[in-house]
Amino acid sequence: MKRVLDLKAMVAKVNLVAGEYLTARYKLPTTDSAAILELVAPLGQGQVEPLAEDVFVFVLNGQFFVNDVLLEKGSGCKITAGTAFDWKAHSETHLFVMSVPETEKIEQGVVFLDPRAQMSLSSPPPVEYLTGPVPTCHSAPAWRSCGGQFYGGIWASTPYSRKKVPYVHDEFMYLLEGSVTFVSYSGEEQTFRAGDAFLICRGASCSWDNQENVKKIYVIFRPS
């Protein structure tokens, strides 16, 4: 996948029949076999036995309950490998799910992403990638697992522009504030705004340009 994938647009295009959480799925057309990236249309309720993967779940539409905790549209969590959980979903619920095999023994449980988490100053993009002033960035990491390869949290930045660079990781993003424009290696331009969810897969190459402050949820799988 050499372009930014608009996940909400993808939900509208694919033939995704609602049903059981573990089976009502559409595997996204990526070439990365190290992580499983899927759209899910859960309906009803059930229980999931402990899995061997760390699983990030994000609500694109509708509502999804994890152990009676409500995840609204635009919210997500990471379910740690080995954690059994109950789920419940009403009609017209769509999820993005990223699953990564866990190779370490870590504490079981569910990590919920908090867009209001306190953020600290963080490193800006490498200067050699920038085409303008260095931005000021802040972040609030939520977890790092799978040998440090799988991590997510909240990130914010002042405006900046970055030249086209190849992605060495899979990155899910959900814009909480602002907007950003990407230009792919082939010259295709795509703009995303607050409320949009999208995915950039390992191997893609694109530029970044945000003319206003941005804040996002991010989830990254960067294989070692």
C-alpha positions as CSV (number, residue, x, y, z in Angstrom):
1,M,0.0,0.0,0.0
2,K,1.9,3.1,-1.3
3,R,-0.7,5.7,-0.3
4,V,-2.4,6.9,2.9
5,L,-5.4,4.7,3.6
6,D,-8.6,6.5,4.6
7,L,-10.1,4.1,7.0
8,K,-13.6,5.5,7.1
9,A,-13.8,5.6,3.3
10,M,-12.5,2.0,3.3
11,V,-15.4,0.9,5.5
12,A,-17.9,2.3,3.0
13,K,-16.3,0.5,0.1
14,V,-15.7,-3.1,1.4
15,N,-18.2,-5.9,1.8
16,L,-18.1,-6.1,5.6
17,V,-21.0,-8.1,7.1
18,A,-21.7,-7.5,10.8
19,G,-21.3,-10.4,13.2
20,E,-19.0,-11.9,15.8
21,Y,-16.0,-9.8,16.8
22,L,-13.5,-12.5,15.8
23,T,-15.0,-13.3,12.5
24,A,-16.7,-10.2,11.0
25,R,-13.5,-8.9,9.6
26,Y,-11.8,-7.6,6.4
27,K,-8.1,-7.8,6.2
28,L,-6.6,-4.6,4.8
29,P,-4.6,-4.9,1.6
30,T,-1.1,-4.4,3.0
31,T,2.1,-6.3,2.2
32,D,3.2,-6.4,5.9
33,S,2.9,-9.9,7.3
34,A,4.4,-9.1,10.7
35,A,1.2,-7.3,11.9
36,I,-2.4,-8.0,11.1
37,L,-4.4,-4.9,10.1
38,E,-8.2,-5.3,9.8
39,L,-11.6,-3.6,9.7
40,V,-14.2,-5.3,12.0
41,A,-18.0,-5.0,12.2
42,P,-19.0,-6.5,15.5
43,L,-22.6,-7.0,16.4
44,G,-24.1,-8.5,19.5
45,Q,-22.0,-9.6,22.4
46,G,-19.5,-12.3,23.4
47,Q,-16.3,-13.2,25.1
48,V,-12.8,-13.5,23.7
49,E,-10.4,-16.0,25.2
50,P,-6.8,-14.9,25.8
51,L,-4.9,-14.3,22.6
52,A,-1.2,-14.5,21.8
53,E,-1.2,-10.9,20.3
54,D,-1.4,-7.4,21.7
55,V,-4.4,-5.9,20.0
56,F,-5.2,-2.2,19.4
57,V,-8.9,-1.6,18.9
58,F,-10.2,1.8,17.6
59,V,-13.9,2.8,17.1
60,L,-14.4,4.3,13.7
61,N,-18.2,4.4,14.0
62,G,-20.7,3.4,16.6
63,Q,-20.0,2.2,20.2
64,F,-18.0,-0.8,21.5
65,F,-17.8,-2.1,25.0
66,V,-14.7,-3.8,26.4
67,N,-15.5,-5.4,29.8
68,D,-18.4,-3.0,30.2
69,V,-16.2,0.0,29.5
70,L,-17.7,2.1,26.7
71,L,-15.5,3.1,23.8
72,E,-17.2,5.8,21.8
73,K,-16.5,6.8,18.2
74,G,-12.9,8.2,18.1
75,S,-11.6,6.3,21.0
76,G,-9.4,3.2,21.4
77,C,-7.5,0.8,23.7
78,K,-4.8,-1.8,23.7
79,I,-5.7,-5.2,24.9
80,T,-2.6,-7.0,26.2
81,A,-1.8,-10.5,25.1
82,G,-3.2,-13.1,27.5
83,T,-6.2,-11.0,28.5
84,A,-9.7,-12.4,28.2
85,F,-12.4,-9.9,27.7
86,D,-16.1,-9.5,27.1
87,W,-17.4,-7.3,24.3
88,K,-20.7,-5.8,23.1
89,A,-21.6,-3.8,20.1
90,H,-24.7,-2.3,18.5
91,S,-25.5,-2.1,14.8
92,E,-23.4,0.2,12.5
93,T,-20.3,-0.2,14.7
94,H,-17.0,-0.4,12.8
95,L,-13.5,-0.9,14.3
96,F,-9.9,-0.7,13.1
97,V,-7.9,-3.5,14.7
98,M,-4.1,-3.9,14.7
99,S,-2.7,-7.2,16.1
100,V,1.0,-7.8,16.9
101,P,2.4,-11.1,18.3
102,E,3.7,-10.6,21.9
103,T,7.0,-12.3,22.6
104,E,7.4,-11.3,26.2
105,K,5.5,-12.1,29.5
106,I,3.9,-8.8,30.5
107,E,1.1,-7.8,32.8
108,Q,-2.3,-8.5,31.4
109,G,-5.0,-5.9,31.1
110,V,-6.4,-3.1,28.9
111,V,-4.8,0.3,28.3
112,F,-7.3,3.0,27.3
113,L,-6.0,6.0,25.3
114,D,-6.8,9.3,26.9
115,P,-6.7,12.3,24.5
116,R,-6.6,14.6,27.6
117,A,-3.5,12.9,29.0
118,Q,-0.8,15.3,30.3
119,M,1.9,15.7,27.5
120,S,5.6,16.5,27.8
121,L,8.0,18.1,25.4
122,S,9.2,15.5,22.8
123,S,11.7,15.4,20.0
124,P,10.8,17.0,16.7
125,P,11.2,15.3,13.3
126,P,14.9,15.0,12.2
127,V,16.1,18.3,10.9
128,E,17.3,16.7,7.6
129,Y,13.7,15.8,6.8
130,L,12.3,19.3,7.3
131,T,11.6,21.8,4.6
132,G,11.0,24.7,7.0
133,P,11.3,25.7,10.7
134,V,11.6,23.1,13.4
135,P,8.3,22.5,15.1
136,T,7.6,22.2,18.8
137,C,6.2,18.8,19.7
138,H,4.6,17.2,22.8
139,S,3.6,13.6,23.5
140,A,2.0,11.4,26.0
141,P,3.1,7.7,25.4
142,A,0.5,5.2,26.6
143,W,2.3,1.9,26.1
144,R,5.3,0.1,24.5
145,S,5.2,-3.6,24.1
146,C,6.2,-6.6,21.9
147,G,9.9,-6.0,22.5
148,G,9.5,-2.2,22.0
149,Q,8.1,-2.7,18.5
150,F,4.4,-1.8,19.2
151,Y,3.5,1.5,20.9
152,G,0.9,4.3,21.0
153,G,-0.2,7.5,22.6
154,I,-1.1,11.1,22.0
155,W,1.1,13.5,20.0
156,A,0.8,17.2,19.1
157,S,2.9,19.6,17.0
158,T,3.1,23.2,15.8
159,P,3.0,23.7,12.0
160,Y,5.8,22.1,9.9
161,S,6.6,20.6,6.5
162,R,8.6,17.5,5.9
163,K,9.9,16.1,2.6
164,K,8.9,12.7,1.3
165,V,10.5,9.9,3.3
166,P,9.9,6.2,3.3
167,Y,8.0,4.8,6.3
168,V,9.8,2.0,8.1
169,H,6.8,1.3,10.2
170,D,3.0,0.9,10.1
171,E,1.3,3.9,11.7
172,F,-2.4,4.5,12.5
173,M,-3.4,8.1,13.1
174,Y,-6.6,9.7,14.3
175,L,-6.6,13.5,14.2
176,L,-8.0,15.1,17.3
177,E,-7.2,18.7,16.2
178,G,-6.1,20.4,13.0
179,S,-5.4,19.1,9.6
180,V,-2.5,17.6,7.6
181,T,-1.8,17.1,3.9
182,F,0.2,14.2,2.5
183,V,1.7,14.0,-1.0
184,S,2.7,10.4,-2.1
185,Y,5.7,9.4,-4.1
186,S,3.5,9.3,-7.2
187,G,2.3,12.9,-6.5
188,E,-1.2,12.1,-5.1
189,E,-2.3,14.7,-2.6
190,Q,-4.5,13.7,0.4
191,T,-5.8,16.0,3.2
192,F,-7.1,14.8,6.5
193,R,-8.9,16.8,9.2
194,A,-10.0,16.5,12.8
195,G,-12.2,13.4,13.1
196,D,-10.4,11.5,10.3
197,A,-8.7,8.1,10.9
198,F,-6.0,6.9,8.5
199,L,-3.2,4.4,8.1
200,I,0.3,4.7,6.5
201,C,1.8,1.3,5.9
202,R,5.5,0.3,6.0
203,G,7.1,0.9,2.6
204,A,5.0,3.9,1.7
205,S,6.7,7.2,1.0
206,C,5.0,10.6,1.5
207,S,5.5,14.2,2.6
208,W,3.8,15.9,5.6
209,D,2.5,19.4,5.8
210,N,0.4,20.9,8.6
211,Q,-0.3,24.6,8.3
212,E,-2.0,24.7,11.8
213,N,-1.4,23.0,15.1
214,V,-2.3,19.3,15.1
215,K,-3.0,16.7,17.8
216,K,-3.4,13.0,17.1
217,I,-3.7,9.6,18.5
218,Y,-0.9,7.4,17.1
219,V,-0.3,3.7,17.1
220,I,2.9,2.4,15.6
221,F,4.3,-1.1,14.8
222,R,8.0,-0.8,13.9
223,P,9.6,-4.2,13.5
224,S,13.2,-4.5,14.6
